[in-house]
Amino acid sequence: MEFIKPKRKLGSKVSWQVSDRTKSIVKYYAEYTGLSEDEVVDLFLTNILEDPDFKKWIHEKRRKTRIMKHLFPDGEAEVKAT
């Protein structure tokens, strides 16, 4: 039996300005996937953390430990300079 994992919902309201086209993309993609618009944005933006150049940039930062704790709270990824 596989148990259901709870979703982490530590969201906060943000005020961003995006184009109407971008809003429509998110709206229709959410409709297509059956997810909420918030979930689509969250999942999509979380994929940025897979960018190796972004990880390398973090590694070169002076306060990388603080950044890593904030972006990877579960210690789920290591930053390696490549």
Backbone hydrogen bonds in HBPLUS format (Angstrom, degrees):
<---DONOR---> <-ACCEPTOR-->    atom                        ^
c    i                          cat <-CA-CA->   ^        H-A-AA   ^      H-
h    n   atom  resd res      DA  || num        DHA   H-A  angle D-A-AA Bond
n    s   type  num  typ     dist DA aas  dist angle  dist       angle   num
A0023-LYS N   A0019-SER O   3.07 MM   4  6.42 160.2  2.11 150.3 155.7     1
A0024-SER N   A0020-ASP O   2.92 MM   4  6.15 153.2  1.99 145.7 153.1     2
A0025-ILE N   A0021-ARG O   2.90 MM   4  6.21 153.2  1.97 149.3 156.8     3
A0026-VAL N   A0022-THR O   3.04 MM   4  6.31 167.0  2.06 154.7 156.7     4
A0027-LYS N   A0023-LYS O   2.88 MM   4  6.05 161.9  1.91 147.9 153.8     5
A0028-TYR N   A0024-SER O   2.89 MM   4  6.02 173.7  1.89 156.0 156.9     6
A0029-TYR N   A0025-ILE O   2.90 MM   4  5.94 153.6  1.97 147.0 155.3     7
A0030-ALA N   A0026-VAL O   2.87 MM   4  5.94 155.2  1.93 148.0 154.5     8
A0031-GLU N   A0027-LYS O   3.04 MM   4  6.31 153.0  2.11 142.6 150.3     9
A0032-TYR N   A0028-TYR O   2.89 MM   4  6.08 155.1  1.95 142.9 149.7    10
A0033-THR N   A0029-TYR O   2.88 MM   4  6.11 156.9  1.93 149.7 155.1    11
A0034-GLY N   A0030-ALA O   2.83 MM   4  5.70 134.3  2.04 143.6 154.7    12
A0040-VAL N   A0036-SER O   3.03 MM   4  6.37 156.2  2.09 152.0 158.4    13
A0041-VAL N   A0037-GLU O   3.05 MM   4  6.30 168.3  2.07 153.7 155.9    14
A0042-ASP N   A0038-ASP O   2.91 MM   4  6.07 164.7  1.93 150.2 155.2    15
A0043-LEU N   A0039-GLU O   2.86 MM   4  5.98 168.6  1.88 151.7 154.8    16
A0044-PHE N   A0040-VAL O   2.91 MM   4  5.97 163.5  1.94 150.5 155.9    17
A0045-LEU N   A0041-VAL O   2.91 MM   4  5.97 171.0  1.92 154.3 157.1    18
A0046-THR N   A0042-ASP O   2.98 MM   4  6.00 146.3  2.09 142.0 151.4    19
A0047-ASN N   A0044-PHE O   3.14 MM   3  5.43 137.7  2.33 101.1 112.3    20
A0048-ILE N   A0045-LEU O   3.07 MM   3  5.51 155.8  2.14 109.1 116.4    21
A0049-LEU N   A0046-THR O   3.04 MM   3  5.77 155.1  2.10 118.1 124.0    22
A0050-GLU N   A0047-ASN O   2.99 MM   3  5.54 166.0  2.01 117.1 121.4    23
A0051-ASP N   A0048-ILE O   3.06 MM   3  5.60 169.7  2.07 120.3 123.5    24
A0054-PHE N   A0051-ASP O   3.14 MM   3  5.29 122.4  2.48 100.8 114.7    25
A0055-LYS N   A0051-ASP O   3.06 MM   4  6.41 156.9  2.12 152.5 159.2    26
A0056-LYS N   A0052-PRO O   2.93 MM   4  6.12 152.2  2.00 142.0 149.8    27
A0057-TRP N   A0053-ASP O   2.93 MM   4  6.12 155.0  1.99 141.9 148.6    28
A0058-ILE N   A0054-PHE O   2.95 MM   4  6.27 153.4  2.03 147.6 154.5    29
A0059-HIS N   A0055-LYS O   2.97 MM   4  6.25 157.3  2.03 146.6 152.7    30
A0060-GLU N   A0056-LYS O   3.12 MM   4  6.44 138.0  2.30 143.7 154.5    31
A0060-GLU N   A0057-TRP O   3.17 MM   3  5.21 129.9  2.44  95.0 107.8    32
A0061-LYS N   A0058-ILE O   2.98 MM   3  5.21 155.8  2.04 108.5 116.4    33
A0067-ILE N   A0063-ARG O   3.25 MM   4  6.58 162.1  2.29 151.0 156.3    34
A0068-MET N   A0064-LYS O   2.82 MM   4  5.96 164.3  1.85 152.3 156.4    35
A0069-LYS N   A0065-THR O   3.01 MM   4  6.21 158.0  2.06 147.2 152.6    36
A0070-HIS N   A0066-ARG O   3.10 MM   4  6.29 146.2  2.22 142.0 150.9    37
A0070-HIS N   A0067-ILE O   3.10 MM   3  5.14 121.4  2.46  95.3 110.2    38
A0071-LEU N   A0067-ILE O   2.84 MM   4  6.07 163.4  1.87 160.0 164.4    39
A0072-PHE N   A0068-MET O   2.75 MM   4  5.40 155.2  1.81 144.8 151.9    40
A0075-GLY N   A0072-PHE O   2.94 MM   3  5.30 163.0  1.97 121.4 124.1    41
